[in-house]
Amino acid sequence: YFSQNLISRDQCIDMIRKLQSYSELGLFIAVDEEGGSVSRLGRDPDMGVTDYPSMGTIGASGDVGEAYDVGYTLGTEIAELGFNLDFAPVADVNSNPKNPVIGKRSFHSDPRIAADMVAACVEGFADSGTLCTLKHFPGHGDTSTDSHYGAAEISKDLDELMECELLPFISGIESGAPVIMMGHITVPNVTQEDVPATLSYELVTGLLREQLGYEGLIVTDSMVMQAVTDRYSSAESAVKAVQAGVDIILMPQSLTKSVAGIAEAVRTGGLTEERIDESVLRILRTKLQSGIIPME
């Protein structure tokens, strides 16, 4: 949900309660509540959610306890409204001062400090009982463009990524991050195919799953962003994301066309039901472990 969906605290609680009542299995109810410039709830005093400064301010304190408190407090407060998934914390490293989209949303320009902060924030969310998300894999901090409005590229090779951009993701994975969001970032010196990371088998399955050993959920960034829509139809991007190993497609430009594209790919052999089942099982397992689906 975005700010325009959230009129008052009572309306939010009632809306989410009703929405959950319509589903037999329980739904992920997500919000972007990072603090700072990306805050759907904290800026409205009626919502009862702490209005945190940017994570760059938290990182500058040097106190990982503050990062833990962000995760624990935000997780606890948004859960009271009915949310069970926060698309936070940002695990990008603020490594390019010309970056137009990350900046102080990142904990730090030093990858090791950012990694420590991300790990503490993930632990805070875990203790709150609310799912959190590391974003935007493999790291949006060194781009000079915004993938909301077109192609975004990182020129680093894999060794360079391992020394910087990937450190906060690795520390977040080690702390048990349940969800990772892919970024719509091309990494031409890492991948053979010129596609955004969201649609790249090499990055989703090869790097994140196999090399880094991540077993949790993988979600796309919003699929209405121009880094995707400028190059692919809804059906094409949905199929490529699932082929790459993504579990959840977030905000497809056309839900109907995305579903039809996946169904057609299964019918013609471009996707297998077994591949889809892998993601379904991860989703169900996460919902069971987090209590979204009650254990009986």
C-alpha positions as CSV (number, residue, x, y, z in Angstrom):
1,Y,0.0,0.0,0.0
2,F,1.1,3.6,-0.7
3,S,0.2,6.8,1.1
4,Q,-2.8,7.5,-1.1
5,N,-4.4,4.2,0.2
6,L,-3.9,5.2,3.9
7,I,-6.4,7.8,5.0
8,S,-6.4,7.2,8.8
9,R,-5.3,4.7,11.4
10,D,-8.8,3.2,11.8
11,Q,-9.3,3.0,8.1
12,C,-6.0,1.3,7.5
13,I,-6.6,-1.3,10.2
14,D,-10.2,-2.0,8.9
15,M,-9.1,-2.2,5.3
16,I,-6.3,-4.7,6.0
17,R,-8.5,-6.8,8.3
18,K,-11.2,-7.0,5.6
19,L,-8.6,-7.8,2.9
20,Q,-7.2,-10.7,5.0
21,S,-10.7,-12.0,5.6
22,Y,-11.1,-12.6,1.8
23,S,-8.2,-14.9,1.6
24,E,-8.1,-18.5,2.8
25,L,-4.3,-18.7,3.1
26,G,-3.5,-15.2,4.3
27,L,-1.8,-12.4,2.3
28,F,1.4,-10.6,2.4
29,I,0.4,-7.0,3.2
30,A,3.4,-4.8,2.4
31,V,4.4,-1.2,2.7
32,D,7.6,0.9,1.9
33,E,8.5,2.2,5.4
34,E,12.2,2.9,5.3
35,G,12.2,6.2,7.2
36,G,13.5,9.4,5.7
37,S,12.2,10.3,2.2
38,V,10.5,6.9,1.7
39,S,7.8,6.8,4.4
40,R,4.2,5.9,3.7
41,L,3.1,6.0,7.4
42,G,5.5,7.8,9.6
43,R,4.8,11.3,8.1
44,D,1.1,11.0,9.2
45,P,0.9,11.5,13.0
46,D,-2.4,9.7,13.0
47,M,-0.9,6.4,11.9
48,G,1.1,6.0,15.1
49,V,4.3,5.0,13.3
50,T,7.7,6.6,14.3
51,D,8.9,9.2,11.8
52,Y,12.5,8.2,11.5
53,P,15.1,10.3,9.7
54,S,17.0,8.9,6.7
55,M,19.0,5.7,7.3
56,G,22.1,7.7,6.3
57,T,21.5,9.6,9.6
58,I,21.2,6.4,11.5
59,G,24.4,5.0,9.8
60,A,26.3,8.2,10.6
61,S,25.7,7.6,14.3
62,G,28.0,4.6,14.1
63,D,25.7,2.9,16.6
64,V,24.3,-0.4,15.3
65,G,21.9,-0.4,18.2
66,E,20.1,2.5,16.5
67,A,19.7,0.4,13.4
68,Y,18.3,-2.5,15.5
69,D,15.8,-0.1,17.1
70,V,14.6,1.1,13.6
71,G,13.8,-2.5,12.6
72,Y,12.2,-3.5,15.9
73,T,10.2,-0.3,16.3
74,L,9.0,-0.1,12.6
75,G,8.2,-3.8,12.6
76,T,6.2,-3.6,15.8
77,E,4.3,-0.4,14.8
78,I,3.3,-1.4,11.3
79,A,2.2,-4.8,12.6
80,E,-0.3,-3.0,14.8
81,L,-1.9,-1.7,11.6
82,G,-2.0,-5.1,10.0
83,F,1.1,-5.0,7.8
84,N,3.3,-8.1,7.9
85,L,6.0,-7.1,5.3
86,D,8.1,-4.0,5.1
87,F,10.1,-3.4,1.9
88,A,13.0,-2.2,4.0
89,P,15.9,-1.9,4.9
90,V,17.8,-0.5,1.9
91,A,21.0,-2.6,1.6
92,D,22.5,-0.4,-1.1
93,V,25.9,1.3,-0.4
94,N,25.9,5.0,-1.1
95,S,29.0,4.7,-3.2
96,N,28.2,7.1,-6.0
97,P,27.6,10.8,-5.0
98,K,25.9,11.3,-8.3
99,N,23.2,8.6,-7.6
100,P,19.8,10.3,-8.0
101,V,17.7,7.7,-6.2
102,I,19.6,6.1,-3.2
103,G,21.7,8.7,-1.4
104,K,20.7,8.9,2.3
105,R,18.3,6.1,1.9
106,S,21.5,4.0,2.3
107,F,23.0,3.5,5.8
108,H,26.5,4.5,4.6
109,S,29.1,5.0,1.8
110,D,31.4,2.6,3.7
111,P,30.2,-1.0,2.7
112,R,31.3,-2.5,6.0
113,I,29.5,0.1,8.1
114,A,26.4,-0.4,5.9
115,A,26.7,-4.1,6.3
116,D,26.8,-3.9,10.1
117,M,23.8,-1.6,10.1
118,V,21.8,-3.8,7.7
119,A,22.5,-6.9,9.9
120,A,21.3,-5.1,13.0
121,C,18.2,-3.7,11.3
122,V,17.3,-7.2,10.1
123,E,17.6,-8.6,13.6
124,G,15.3,-5.9,14.9
125,F,12.7,-6.7,12.4
126,A,13.0,-10.4,13.2
127,D,12.5,-9.7,16.9
128,S,9.4,-7.6,16.1
129,G,7.8,-10.6,14.2
130,T,7.5,-8.6,10.9
131,L,9.1,-9.6,7.7
132,C,11.7,-7.3,6.1
133,T,13.3,-7.0,2.7
134,L,16.8,-6.3,1.6
135,K,16.8,-4.1,-1.5
136,H,17.9,-3.5,-4.3
137,F,20.1,-6.5,-5.2
138,P,22.9,-6.5,-6.4
139,G,23.0,-2.9,-5.3
140,H,21.7,0.4,-6.7
141,G,24.1,2.7,-5.0
142,D,26.7,3.1,-7.7
143,T,24.3,3.9,-10.6
144,S,24.2,7.4,-12.0
145,T,20.6,7.0,-13.2
146,D,17.2,6.1,-11.6
147,S,15.6,2.9,-12.8
148,H,12.2,4.4,-12.2
149,Y,12.8,6.4,-15.4
150,G,15.0,4.3,-17.6
151,A,18.0,2.0,-17.8
152,A,20.4,1.9,-14.8
153,E,23.8,0.3,-15.1
154,I,26.7,-0.7,-12.8
155,S,30.1,-1.1,-14.6
156,K,31.8,-3.1,-11.8
157,D,32.8,-6.7,-12.2
158,L,31.9,-9.5,-9.7
159,D,35.1,-9.1,-7.6
160,E,34.3,-5.3,-7.2
161,L,30.7,-6.1,-6.3
162,M,31.9,-8.6,-3.7
163,E,34.1,-5.9,-2.1
164,C,31.4,-3.3,-1.9
165,E,27.8,-3.6,-3.1
166,L,27.2,-7.2,-2.0
167,L,28.6,-6.9,1.6
168,P,25.4,-5.6,3.1
169,F,23.4,-8.2,1.4
170,I,25.7,-10.9,2.6
171,S,25.5,-9.7,6.2
172,G,21.7,-9.4,5.9
173,I,21.4,-12.9,4.6
174,E,23.6,-14.2,7.5
175,S,21.2,-12.4,9.9
176,G,18.2,-14.2,8.4
177,A,16.7,-11.7,6.0
178,P,13.4,-13.4,4.8
179,V,13.0,-11.4,1.6
180,I,15.3,-9.8,-1.0
181,M,14.2,-7.4,-3.7
182,M,15.9,-7.4,-7.0
183,G,16.8,-4.1,-8.6
184,H,16.2,-3.3,-12.3
185,I,20.0,-2.8,-12.7
186,T,22.1,-4.1,-15.6
187,V,25.6,-5.4,-14.7
188,P,27.3,-5.9,-18.1
189,N,30.6,-6.9,-16.6
190,V,29.0,-9.7,-14.6
191,T,26.3,-11.2,-16.9
192,Q,26.4,-12.6,-20.4
193,E,22.9,-11.4,-21.2
194,D,22.1,-7.7,-21.3
195,V,19.0,-7.7,-19.0
196,P,18.1,-6.0,-15.7
197,A,19.1,-8.0,-12.6
198,T,15.4,-8.7,-12.0
199,L,15.2,-10.8,-15.2
200,S,18.7,-12.3,-15.0
201,Y,19.1,-16.0,-14.3
202,E,22.8,-15.4,-13.7
203,L,22.1,-12.9,-11.0
204,V,19.0,-14.3,-9.4
205,T,19.8,-18.0,-9.4
206,G,23.5,-18.1,-10.2
207,L,24.7,-15.3,-7.8
208,L,22.0,-14.9,-5.2
209,R,20.8,-18.4,-4.8
210,E,23.8,-20.6,-5.7
211,Q,26.9,-18.5,-4.9
212,L,25.6,-16.6,-1.9
213,G,23.4,-19.5,-0.7
214,Y,20.2,-17.4,-0.2
215,E,17.1,-19.6,0.4
216,G,14.5,-17.0,1.2
217,L,11.9,-15.2,-1.0
218,I,13.0,-13.1,-4.0
219,V,10.7,-10.4,-5.1
220,T,11.0,-8.0,-8.1
221,D,11.1,-4.3,-7.7
222,S,8.0,-2.6,-9.1
223,M,7.5,-3.9,-12.7
224,V,6.0,-0.5,-13.8
225,M,9.4,1.1,-13.6
226,Q,10.7,2.2,-17.0
227,A,13.9,0.2,-16.8
228,V,11.6,-2.7,-17.4
229,T,8.6,-1.3,-19.3
230,D,10.8,0.5,-21.9
231,R,12.1,-2.9,-23.0
232,Y,9.6,-5.5,-22.2
233,S,5.8,-6.2,-22.3
234,S,4.1,-7.3,-19.1
235,A,4.0,-10.9,-20.3
236,E,7.7,-10.9,-21.4
237,S,9.0,-9.4,-18.1
238,A,6.8,-11.8,-16.0
239,V,8.0,-14.9,-17.8
240,K,11.7,-13.8,-17.7
241,A,11.5,-13.0,-14.0
242,V,10.1,-16.5,-13.2
243,Q,12.6,-18.1,-15.5
244,A,15.4,-16.2,-13.7
245,G,14.2,-17.6,-10.3
246,V,12.1,-14.8,-8.9
247,D,9.3,-15.9,-6.5
248,I,7.0,-12.8,-6.5
249,I,6.3,-10.3,-9.2
250,L,5.6,-6.9,-7.7
251,M,3.2,-4.5,-9.3
252,P,3.1,-5.8,-12.9
253,Q,2.0,-3.2,-15.4
254,S,-0.8,-5.5,-16.4
255,L,-1.7,-8.3,-14.0
256,T,-3.9,-10.0,-16.6
257,K,-1.2,-10.0,-19.3
258,S,1.4,-11.2,-16.9
259,V,-0.6,-14.1,-15.7
260,A,-1.5,-15.0,-19.3
261,G,2.1,-14.8,-20.4
262,I,3.2,-17.2,-17.6
263,A,0.3,-19.6,-18.5
264,E,1.3,-19.5,-22.2
265,A,5.0,-20.1,-21.3
266,V,4.0,-23.2,-19.3
267,R,1.8,-24.4,-22.2
268,T,4.6,-24.0,-24.8
269,G,7.5,-25.3,-22.6
270,G,9.2,-22.0,-21.8
271,L,8.4,-22.5,-18.1
272,T,7.8,-25.7,-16.1
273,E,5.2,-26.3,-13.5
274,E,8.0,-27.5,-11.3
275,R,9.8,-24.1,-11.5
276,I,6.5,-22.4,-10.4
277,D,6.0,-24.9,-7.6
278,E,9.4,-24.0,-6.2
279,S,8.3,-20.4,-5.7
280,V,4.8,-21.4,-4.4
281,L,6.4,-23.6,-1.8
282,R,8.8,-20.8,-0.7
283,I,5.9,-18.5,-0.3
284,L,3.8,-20.9,1.7
285,R,6.7,-21.9,3.9
286,T,7.4,-18.2,4.6
287,K,3.8,-17.6,5.4
288,L,3.7,-20.6,7.8
289,Q,6.9,-19.6,9.5
290,S,5.8,-16.0,10.0
291,G,2.3,-16.9,11.2
292,I,0.5,-15.4,8.2
293,I,-0.9,-18.9,7.7
294,P,-1.7,-20.3,11.2
295,M,-0.1,-23.6,12.1
296,E,-2.9,-26.1,12.8
